[in-house]
């Protein structure tokens, strides 16, 4: 297994995952807006190139009006982005989307207004950094501040839906003030720092590093949803664009011909890779829609639909332009191409621009084709990886639907998938195949008898998951993979629902024994999953087994354990002696039962192992806690456990996990204590 990189560990944190998934949702939601913007940009180029005009009744269009319309769309796209980011981020962190959206717009406008106090507000062209930062900061602060400053208005119940939006008035005003001050202080400091860094370093670097740094910075901004070219021009100026890379070839033209063929991030190569490699229907449809625009270097739609905040696209999108730059400089040094003074409009299609600028020199167009082919091959690898991730996400949703567990993932939908494919790069294809196989009819519950050793009437069952494949019942060997993917809560909730269904199938005269259900530590960290389990099993004769490391979950796990106990469910520590249990936890928290780990039971016939079990039994009985042995396999082990005085045991010596009817029949046949 590859070691997790720092970014991988960062992305596994839920708050970071919530933010990234919200940003992905926000930028995906505004793709229709960019489609319309791209159509207008393309029409502007066509009208300008062919000198067209269009008139139909009161509608009159020419290239100048289309240019003004395009400029307006680009500038107001900042409002669209701010609103979308605030709305989706608010939903993810569970605060008011309406209040968050209004707050983000207010903070955004105020930041722009305070930037230049001598004129009316001027919207940034495309996305500026503040477009991304303002909604994130203001929404997060509102989430933190609102609980302390909200108040209840006395209003009639019929108008509750109206007045509830006014309860956060103070929180809105305070958050606005705090967010604005914070952003102004931070942006002023960052601006001064950047200016100092670039001013101090720029003069000492060779020209190539100026070019490379500029393109790298632009690609990084594009990747996070900010208009990279505009921002970099604002930070570094536009003078470098007019420098000569070769006679009659400026850096701006060099970039268009060789570095970003088809737009930022080598849009043409990304388009070809998506069409050739991707098996995902949505990606292919988006690719075909984007194709006419990418051919005219308009790849904004493709960037926001596929690239922005997509970690699979980060490496090729950011670094392929730098590779193209190095190869192009070597090409120009080795091949004496003569460039004309022809002026290239930025919408000039790839290859046609090379033909016009090099006077039809086939070598230049062949080199452009080589770059596109190379970049397409590299993009193809990452597109395939991205397709596997999307396949996993689709299969995860299908698993949730098949098991009727959508409510468990309601808030975490997308976040679970994001964290999961952040963790499971190598195992992704295997996991996707597993999720395709898992269906409700394939999963079964079997029950292993827990027989009393000393006293009659204490028999119980442990619910264990089983999987039917090709007619054979197998153990759940897939569980470690699902647990690593963060899906343990889904399985635990399914088990709880199936236990309830099995209990309801029993006849009215049958009194079922207590059934023990295992809860994964991740389930105890999922409040929504615990809610569903409590609601499902309320009033049922069940108890819960948790492993010792559940207590490493901190306050959330302890709170949910208290909720289970307060609801009347007995609690047991599973695999006792093989985990992280501390004596402090033993003192602080009461348990009804300890289940001795099978590794200790296997050593019970050894003098040292027997002495350990005797001391554990003494402690448990002193605390009025039952001690149960797991994994009993021989009569010799049973004799030792009986002599020590354990309360109950389970294992293959008695019976394996059985269907419910067979397990109940076993308990009826073996009602007397096993120790005689």
Order of alpha helices (4+ residues) and beta strands (2+ residues): alpha-alpha-alpha-beta-beta-alpha-alpha-alpha-alpha-alpha-alpha-alpha-beta-beta-alpha-alpha-alpha-alpha-alpha-alpha-alpha-alpha-beta-beta-beta-alpha-alpha-beta-alpha-alpha-beta-alpha-beta-alpha-beta-alpha-alpha-beta-alpha-beta-alpha
